[in-house]
Amino acid sequence: PNAISHNIIISALVKSNNLNKALDLYYELMSGDFSPTPCTYGPLIDGLLKAGRSEQAMKIFEEMLDYQCKPNIVIYNILMNGFGKSGEIDIACDLFKKMIKEGIRPDLKSYSILVECLCNAGRIDEAVQYFEELKLTGIDPDTVSYNFIINGLGKSQRLDEALSLLSEMKNRGVSPDLYTYNALILYLGIAGKVDLAVKMYEELQLMGLEPSVFTYNALIRGHSLSGNRDQAFSVFKKMMVVGCSPNRETYAQLPNKC
């Protein structure tokens, strides 16, 4: 069999949770005259990272470089995503820099990976920096990348910046989705800006989006935190009327009846 069919077998083994068999096959092939390609390494590195075997993933990546097999953007994105998700964000950022140094231009996915990981780690200033850099390089952010940064800013109580990005995305022709509005409703409510949270709730419906149980819970929470007991119950009744089933979180957010 040629390299393509071997790569397909390796990928299939990884996908079917036979990672060790995939590695055995890879090393068996490498002991012969097999010429690996990025398609050989991608599934192996991805599988190892998802299995929490990051050191081994990096070892395979280094072997790839030793065999003069030039990594492409897919390989770098797999690595950055894996290390970023496991909390090893500095390694992900170093890989991003290495990729640029190697002459590979980051794509939207590369930037989105870093923005999401940095936001999750509370490193919001760095996330904003990468998000701005992404726009400067001429890449158009999509709804998902805007959501990462809006959620991160909201969580850090930088709500003016989050709302400014909502306006920016609409001006750029990028449609906000339910996740965008849910994040804003949640964090505006927590910050005591319930009027703005209600405005977001109304706006999402004007956009043709359907509020979810998360939307209603966030709104109930905002009203409860601000002492708007009647409004909290009014939102609860509204969700029952429209057929949105409350969950445990809904009842936890409702103010005490007594």
FILO-430088 format. One line per field, with one value per residue: residue number from 0; x, y, z of N, C-alpha, C in turn. Coordinates in steps of 0.02 Angstrom, whole numbers. Layout:
residues N
i: [NUM; ...]
nX: [X; ...]
nY: [Y; ...]
nZ: [Z; ...]
caX: [X; ...]
caY: [Y; ...]
caZ: [Z; ...]
cX: [X; ...]
cY: [Y; ...]
cZ: [Z; ...]
END
This chain:
residues 258
i: [0; 1; 2; 3; 4; 5; 6; 7; 8; 9; 10; 11; 12; 13; 14; 15; 16; 17; 18; 19; 20; 21; 22; 23; 24; 25; 26; 27; 28; 29; 30; 31; 32; 33; 34; 35; 36; 37; 38; 39; 40; 41; 42; 43; 44; 45; 46; 47; 48; 49; 50; 51; 52; 53; 54; 55; 56; 57; 58; 59; 60; 61; 62; 63; 64; 65; 66; 67; 68; 69; 70; 71; 72; 73; 74; 75; 76; 77; 78; 79; 80; 81; 82; 83; 84; 85; 86; 87; 88; 89; 90; 91; 92; 93; 94; 95; 96; 97; 98; 99; 100; 101; 102; 103; 104; 105; 106; 107; 108; 109; 110; 111; 112; 113; 114; 115; 116; 117; 118; 119; 120; 121; 122; 123; 124; 125; 126; 127; 128; 129; 130; 131; 132; 133; 134; 135; 136; 137; 138; 139; 140; 141; 142; 143; 144; 145; 146; 147; 148; 149; 150; 151; 152; 153; 154; 155; 156; 157; 158; 159; 160; 161; 162; 163; 164; 165; 166; 167; 168; 169; 170; 171; 172; 173; 174; 175; 176; 177; 178; 179; 180; 181; 182; 183; 184; 185; 186; 187; 188; 189; 190; 191; 192; 193; 194; 195; 196; 197; 198; 199; 200; 201; 202; 203; 204; 205; 206; 207; 208; 209; 210; 211; 212; 213; 214; 215; 216; 217; 218; 219; 220; 221; 222; 223; 224; 225; 226; 227; 228; 229; 230; 231; 232; 233; 234; 235; 236; 237; 238; 239; 240; 241; 242; 243; 244; 245; 246; 247; 248; 249; 250; 251; 252; 253; 254; 255; 256; 257]
nX: [42; 17; 78; -38; -143; -94; -96; -233; -272; -205; -270; -402; -386; -353; -472; -559; -528; -413; -280; -151; -126; -121; -6; 88; 82; 128; 263; 310; 301; 391; 509; 539; 545; 458; 381; 331; 191; 113; -17; -1; 45; -47; -174; -117; -52; -162; -245; -165; -155; -290; -306; -240; -105; 8; 148; 196; 135; 204; 328; 307; 282; 409; 481; 426; 480; 614; 615; 612; 487; 380; 281; 109; -21; -130; -76; -12; -125; -193; -103; -96; -228; -244; -147; -189; -319; -290; -242; -112; -64; 39; 126; 47; 41; 176; 192; 113; 190; 303; 253; 226; 356; 405; 353; 221; 59; -54; -225; -404; -448; -331; -311; -434; -427; -325; -382; -498; -442; -361; -458; -533; -441; -439; -354; -377; -332; -227; -300; -384; -286; -239; -357; -377; -263; -292; -392; -318; -233; -311; -402; -569; -663; -773; -939; -917; -785; -804; -895; -816; -731; -821; -888; -780; -743; -862; -866; -759; -812; -802; -898; -936; -844; -878; -1009; -980; -912; -1017; -1091; -994; -981; -1106; -1101; -1003; -1068; -1079; -1174; -1244; -1272; -1376; -1292; -1209; -1297; -1345; -1231; -1209; -1331; -1322; -1203; -1227; -1338; -1282; -1200; -1289; -1351; -1487; -1585; -1520; -1493; -1622; -1650; -1562; -1620; -1741; -1693; -1632; -1743; -1802; -1710; -1748; -1714; -1733; -1766; -1677; -1680; -1570; -1562; -1679; -1653; -1539; -1592; -1689; -1603; -1533; -1636; -1671; -1552; -1550; -1653; -1777; -1906; -2040; -2025; -1938; -2019; -2112; -2039; -2017; -2149; -2174; -2085; -2143; -2265; -2226; -2182; -2055; -1963; -1928; -1774; -1670; -1583; -1660; -1756; -1669; -1626; -1736; -1815; -1844; -2006; -2065]
nY: [-61; 116; 280; 359; 266; 207; 318; 339; 224; 242; 359; 310; 214; 296; 370; 269; 247; 172; 211; 172; 64; 131; 207; 103; 52; 165; 175; 53; 69; 175; 112; 56; 102; 208; 361; 489; 605; 768; 724; 602; 630; 721; 656; 573; 662; 740; 642; 600; 719; 738; 631; 669; 654; 745; 765; 659; 691; 806; 749; 670; 772; 833; 728; 730; 850; 813; 717; 796; 832; 950; 1043; 1091; 1218; 1154; 1057; 1142; 1210; 1103; 1069; 1191; 1202; 1085; 1101; 1224; 1195; 1107; 1189; 1230; 1360; 1449; 1370; 1349; 1481; 1501; 1408; 1468; 1581; 1518; 1458; 1571; 1618; 1516; 1548; 1522; 1577; 1626; 1571; 1605; 1508; 1481; 1602; 1607; 1496; 1535; 1652; 1601; 1511; 1597; 1685; 1595; 1570; 1686; 1781; 1910; 2031; 1991; 1910; 2003; 2075; 1980; 1964; 2090; 2094; 1994; 2055; 2159; 2090; 2067; 1966; 1913; 1914; 1787; 1741; 1651; 1681; 1813; 1787; 1719; 1822; 1920; 1852; 1830; 1962; 2002; 1916; 1967; 2082; 2189; 2270; 2377; 2369; 2244; 2267; 2361; 2282; 2203; 2295; 2322; 2197; 2186; 2295; 2251; 2157; 2033; 1910; 1913; 1775; 1664; 1628; 1740; 1841; 1779; 1776; 1914; 1952; 1877; 1927; 2065; 2066; 2014; 2119; 2211; 2285; 2278; 2333; 2349; 2216; 2167; 2238; 2175; 2049; 2079; 2121; 2007; 1931; 2010; 1987; 1868; 1759; 1623; 1628; 1532; 1409; 1447; 1584; 1636; 1599; 1676; 1803; 1800; 1783; 1906; 1998; 1952; 1972; 2109; 2140; 2144; 2073; 2049; 2062; 1957; 1844; 1869; 1847; 1711; 1662; 1697; 1614; 1491; 1506; 1515; 1389; 1347; 1240; 1251; 1225; 1151; 1255; 1367; 1372; 1388; 1518; 1597; 1720; 1701; 1648; 1689]
nZ: [0; -31; 29; 48; 73; 190; 275; 283; 351; 475; 520; 530; 631; 740; 751; 788; 918; 934; 968; 1012; 928; 808; 827; 839; 709; 639; 686; 642; 504; 490; 513; 396; 224; 221; 177; 270; 277; 311; 332; 389; 516; 574; 623; 723; 813; 851; 909; 1017; 1093; 1126; 1207; 1317; 1314; 1301; 1302; 1226; 1107; 1071; 1053; 940; 850; 849; 793; 668; 618; 621; 520; 411; 369; 326; 433; 411; 410; 465; 552; 646; 697; 756; 858; 932; 974; 1051; 1155; 1205; 1250; 1353; 1446; 1434; 1387; 1358; 1284; 1172; 1123; 1094; 991; 895; 866; 817; 703; 622; 607; 530; 412; 388; 365; 487; 503; 514; 604; 679; 751; 819; 903; 994; 1048; 1111; 1207; 1284; 1333; 1411; 1508; 1575; 1529; 1466; 1407; 1322; 1237; 1175; 1108; 1013; 943; 887; 808; 717; 639; 584; 499; 393; 397; 408; 553; 617; 675; 780; 826; 868; 970; 1065; 1112; 1154; 1256; 1342; 1376; 1437; 1548; 1616; 1659; 1573; 1502; 1419; 1316; 1266; 1219; 1124; 1032; 990; 916; 820; 755; 694; 609; 523; 455; 512; 582; 743; 855; 954; 1060; 1070; 1117; 1233; 1315; 1335; 1397; 1515; 1580; 1586; 1668; 1787; 1818; 1858; 1762; 1712; 1630; 1508; 1483; 1462; 1348; 1259; 1258; 1196; 1074; 1020; 988; 891; 794; 750; 824; 939; 1110; 1232; 1368; 1441; 1410; 1471; 1605; 1631; 1622; 1724; 1831; 1827; 1856; 1984; 2057; 2054; 2134; 2077; 2098; 2052; 1913; 1888; 1914; 1816; 1699; 1716; 1706; 1575; 1504; 1530; 1465; 1330; 1312; 1350; 1439; 1612; 1706; 1835; 1866; 1835; 1939; 2044; 2024; 2042; 2146; 2324; 2373; 2490]
caX: [0; 56; 73; -107; -183; -69; -122; -305; -276; -185; -325; -459; -369; -359; -543; -594; -498; -357; -223; -88; -117; -102; 65; 127; 86; 172; 333; 326; 312; 451; 569; 551; 561; 396; 391; 271; 167; 74; -78; 18; 56; -105; -217; -79; -43; -229; -267; -124; -175; -357; -299; -201; -34; 37; 221; 205; 114; 260; 382; 289; 293; 481; 501; 404; 530; 676; 609; 607; 417; 362; 212; 67; -64; -175; -37; -4; -189; -207; -59; -117; -293; -233; -112; -232; -375; -265; -218; -41; -76; 103; 152; 5; 63; 243; 182; 87; 248; 347; 220; 238; 428; 416; 324; 151; 13; -110; -292; -454; -449; -272; -325; -492; -402; -289; -429; -540; -402; -340; -518; -550; -391; -444; -300; -419; -293; -192; -352; -403; -229; -240; -418; -363; -212; -327; -425; -265; -203; -358; -447; -633; -686; -840; -981; -886; -728; -833; -925; -763; -705; -877; -898; -721; -749; -919; -845; -712; -852; -784; -960; -937; -806; -917; -1064; -949; -898; -1082; -1104; -944; -996; -1164; -1077; -962; -1111; -1074; -1236; -1241; -1317; -1404; -1236; -1187; -1345; -1348; -1173; -1221; -1386; -1296; -1155; -1260; -1380; -1238; -1172; -1343; -1376; -1543; -1620; -1482; -1503; -1689; -1643; -1530; -1671; -1789; -1656; -1621; -1806; -1809; -1664; -1777; -1685; -1779; -1733; -1671; -1686; -1513; -1581; -1727; -1619; -1495; -1636; -1717; -1548; -1521; -1691; -1666; -1495; -1565; -1711; -1839; -1941; -2098; -2001; -1909; -2075; -2143; -1999; -2031; -2215; -2166; -2053; -2193; -2315; -2198; -2165; -1985; -1963; -1877; -1732; -1651; -1552; -1714; -1784; -1616; -1618; -1797; -1813; -1887; -2076; -2087]
caY: [0; 178; 325; 382; 215; 200; 375; 327; 172; 275; 404; 268; 184; 349; 387; 214; 240; 124; 256; 136; 25; 181; 223; 44; 50; 220; 157; -3; 98; 217; 69; 38; 160; 248; 435; 518; 671; 797; 684; 546; 656; 756; 615; 548; 718; 757; 588; 602; 778; 727; 579; 698; 632; 802; 756; 614; 728; 850; 705; 652; 834; 840; 677; 756; 899; 775; 682; 848; 836; 1018; 1049; 1142; 1255; 1106; 1029; 1194; 1222; 1045; 1076; 1249; 1186; 1035; 1130; 1276; 1163; 1074; 1242; 1247; 1414; 1478; 1327; 1365; 1547; 1490; 1373; 1519; 1622; 1473; 1450; 1632; 1618; 1466; 1575; 1500; 1630; 1601; 1582; 1623; 1456; 1491; 1657; 1590; 1449; 1573; 1697; 1561; 1485; 1654; 1708; 1545; 1575; 1752; 1824; 1945; 2081; 1956; 1887; 2063; 2090; 1934; 1977; 2151; 2075; 1955; 2102; 2197; 2049; 2063; 1909; 1934; 1872; 1760; 1744; 1612; 1718; 1870; 1761; 1705; 1883; 1953; 1814; 1843; 2031; 2003; 1881; 2013; 2142; 2244; 2266; 2428; 2341; 2189; 2296; 2394; 2229; 2182; 2345; 2312; 2137; 2201; 2341; 2212; 2108; 1968; 1903; 1885; 1719; 1659; 1626; 1810; 1876; 1747; 1799; 1984; 1953; 1850; 1971; 2129; 2053; 2007; 2186; 2255; 2325; 2236; 2366; 2332; 2144; 2161; 2264; 2121; 1997; 2101; 2125; 1939; 1909; 2048; 1956; 1804; 1705; 1600; 1623; 1464; 1408; 1486; 1655; 1652; 1593; 1734; 1861; 1792; 1796; 1978; 2031; 1932; 2006; 2181; 2147; 2152; 2010; 2040; 2051; 1889; 1797; 1883; 1811; 1640; 1648; 1704; 1554; 1437; 1519; 1500; 1318; 1334; 1206; 1272; 1172; 1163; 1321; 1416; 1376; 1414; 1590; 1633; 1745; 1663; 1672; 1719]
caZ: [0; -34; 87; 58; 107; 259; 313; 295; 404; 538; 539; 550; 696; 791; 759; 821; 985; 935; 962; 1019; 866; 757; 841; 821; 635; 618; 699; 598; 438; 492; 513; 326; 181; 218; 178; 301; 256; 366; 343; 434; 583; 601; 666; 781; 860; 876; 953; 1079; 1132; 1154; 1259; 1372; 1309; 1266; 1293; 1170; 1047; 1054; 1030; 871; 812; 840; 745; 603; 597; 608; 456; 360; 346; 346; 459; 379; 457; 499; 608; 697; 729; 799; 916; 973; 1004; 1102; 1212; 1233; 1286; 1414; 1491; 1421; 1339; 1336; 1230; 1113; 1097; 1065; 927; 849; 845; 777; 638; 584; 592; 477; 351; 379; 385; 527; 475; 565; 656; 722; 796; 861; 954; 1045; 1081; 1156; 1263; 1326; 1369; 1462; 1562; 1605; 1502; 1418; 1369; 1268; 1190; 1136; 1065; 956; 904; 847; 758; 666; 593; 549; 446; 337; 405; 436; 608; 608; 735; 834; 855; 906; 1032; 1114; 1142; 1190; 1318; 1385; 1401; 1483; 1609; 1651; 1674; 1527; 1463; 1367; 1260; 1239; 1181; 1066; 984; 961; 863; 767; 715; 652; 556; 476; 421; 545; 622; 811; 865; 1022; 1107; 1079; 1159; 1300; 1354; 1354; 1446; 1579; 1614; 1601; 1727; 1846; 1832; 1880; 1705; 1690; 1574; 1448; 1473; 1433; 1279; 1221; 1252; 1144; 1010; 992; 958; 828; 746; 730; 865; 992; 1175; 1260; 1441; 1466; 1403; 1524; 1670; 1639; 1633; 1792; 1878; 1827; 1894; 2055; 2087; 2061; 2179; 2038; 2112; 2008; 1844; 1886; 1906; 1752; 1648; 1728; 1677; 1502; 1477; 1534; 1413; 1263; 1308; 1365; 1504; 1661; 1733; 1906; 1869; 1835; 2007; 2089; 2013; 2062; 2215; 2371; 2369; 2553]
cX: [43; 43; 1; -148; -160; -96; -195; -314; -259; -241; -385; -448; -377; -433; -582; -564; -445; -291; -157; -73; -93; -28; 110; 136; 133; 245; 356; 342; 377; 515; 586; 568; 500; 413; 328; 254; 131; 11; -65; 17; -5; -149; -182; -73; -110; -254; -230; -145; -243; -356; -259; -128; 6; 113; 236; 186; 171; 319; 370; 300; 367; 509; 484; 456; 596; 675; 600; 537; 390; 290; 173; 22; -109; -139; -30; -69; -208; -167; -82; -182; -285; -200; -154; -287; -352; -235; -146; -38; -11; 134; 113; 27; 132; 238; 156; 144; 294; 319; 232; 311; 444; 384; 253; 105; -45; -177; -340; -455; -391; -286; -382; -472; -370; -337; -472; -501; -381; -399; -536; -502; -392; -390; -330; -380; -257; -241; -373; -349; -229; -301; -409; -313; -244; -360; -374; -233; -250; -404; -512; -654; -756; -878; -947; -829; -753; -862; -873; -743; -759; -889; -841; -724; -806; -901; -799; -746; -830; -841; -966; -901; -844; -974; -1039; -934; -962; -1100; -1058; -961; -1055; -1144; -1036; -1004; -1105; -1134; -1223; -1289; -1341; -1349; -1212; -1232; -1349; -1291; -1184; -1276; -1361; -1253; -1182; -1303; -1339; -1212; -1226; -1371; -1434; -1580; -1586; -1490; -1570; -1688; -1612; -1580; -1721; -1756; -1647; -1685; -1820; -1765; -1690; -1749; -1734; -1742; -1732; -1682; -1629; -1530; -1627; -1695; -1575; -1535; -1667; -1664; -1534; -1572; -1686; -1610; -1508; -1626; -1776; -1879; -1998; -2077; -1972; -1964; -2111; -2106; -2012; -2098; -2212; -2137; -2101; -2244; -2289; -2175; -2092; -1981; -1909; -1835; -1713; -1622; -1605; -1740; -1732; -1610; -1679; -1791; -1859; -1957; -2098; -2055]
cY: [63; 222; 345; 330; 202; 257; 366; 276; 202; 319; 364; 236; 234; 363; 332; 197; 186; 163; 219; 93; 71; 198; 165; 40; 104; 201; 98; 22; 138; 175; 45; 100; 205; 323; 467; 587; 703; 758; 622; 571; 688; 714; 590; 602; 737; 705; 589; 661; 767; 674; 604; 679; 685; 796; 712; 648; 773; 809; 686; 713; 844; 789; 699; 805; 863; 740; 731; 851; 902; 1022; 1103; 1175; 1208; 1077; 1080; 1208; 1165; 1052; 1133; 1234; 1136; 1063; 1185; 1248; 1131; 1125; 1261; 1302; 1445; 1437; 1342; 1431; 1541; 1456; 1421; 1561; 1581; 1465; 1511; 1636; 1570; 1488; 1551; 1554; 1602; 1615; 1598; 1572; 1465; 1545; 1640; 1544; 1488; 1619; 1659; 1538; 1541; 1681; 1660; 1549; 1643; 1801; 1867; 1996; 2050; 1932; 1944; 2080; 2046; 1946; 2039; 2135; 2037; 2001; 2141; 2158; 2039; 2002; 1935; 1888; 1846; 1764; 1709; 1650; 1780; 1845; 1747; 1768; 1921; 1918; 1828; 1912; 2036; 1973; 1925; 2079; 2202; 2249; 2318; 2403; 2285; 2215; 2331; 2342; 2202; 2230; 2334; 2252; 2150; 2247; 2305; 2160; 2038; 1961; 1876; 1825; 1717; 1660; 1698; 1845; 1846; 1771; 1870; 1989; 1930; 1901; 2040; 2122; 2049; 2075; 2235; 2299; 2287; 2266; 2349; 2257; 2131; 2185; 2210; 2064; 2015; 2101; 2056; 1913; 1945; 2019; 1888; 1745; 1686; 1593; 1550; 1467; 1448; 1561; 1675; 1649; 1654; 1797; 1859; 1808; 1871; 2016; 2015; 1968; 2080; 2194; 2157; 2087; 1997; 2026; 1981; 1837; 1807; 1847; 1736; 1620; 1649; 1640; 1495; 1444; 1499; 1427; 1301; 1304; 1231; 1212; 1190; 1233; 1376; 1427; 1404; 1490; 1630; 1659; 1704; 1693; 1706; 1787]
cZ: [0; 28; 101; 95; 178; 303; 331; 352; 472; 565; 564; 618; 752; 805; 796; 890; 990; 925; 966; 958; 810; 765; 823; 745; 610; 628; 656; 528; 435; 493; 443; 286; 170; 221; 207; 272; 316; 382; 386; 506; 615; 647; 729; 834; 892; 926; 1020; 1123; 1164; 1209; 1319; 1371; 1272; 1255; 1233; 1104; 1024; 1027; 956; 825; 798; 791; 674; 575; 581; 540; 397; 329; 371; 371; 421; 432; 497; 561; 664; 734; 777; 865; 962; 1009; 1062; 1165; 1246; 1275; 1352; 1462; 1482; 1367; 1315; 1280; 1166; 1081; 1065; 997; 874; 821; 800; 707; 593; 561; 534; 411; 337; 407; 426; 493; 532; 622; 705; 775; 845; 918; 1012; 1084; 1131; 1218; 1311; 1366; 1425; 1522; 1597; 1582; 1446; 1376; 1310; 1215; 1145; 1086; 1002; 911; 859; 791; 700; 615; 552; 492; 387; 340; 435; 492; 593; 675; 794; 867; 894; 972; 1086; 1151; 1180; 1257; 1368; 1416; 1452; 1550; 1651; 1669; 1632; 1476; 1409; 1305; 1226; 1195; 1118; 1011; 952; 904; 804; 723; 669; 594; 502; 438; 450; 592; 692; 815; 937; 1075; 1122; 1130; 1230; 1344; 1379; 1407; 1515; 1615; 1628; 1663; 1791; 1867; 1854; 1825; 1673; 1631; 1508; 1431; 1439; 1360; 1233; 1207; 1197; 1075; 979; 959; 893; 773; 722; 768; 920; 1058; 1200; 1335; 1473; 1465; 1461; 1594; 1684; 1655; 1704; 1844; 1884; 1868; 1968; 2090; 2099; 2105; 2142; 2041; 2062; 1936; 1836; 1875; 1840; 1695; 1654; 1696; 1601; 1472; 1479; 1478; 1343; 1257; 1318; 1435; 1551; 1683; 1806; 1915; 1873; 1906; 2057; 2083; 2035; 2134; 2259; 2371; 2434; 2563]
END
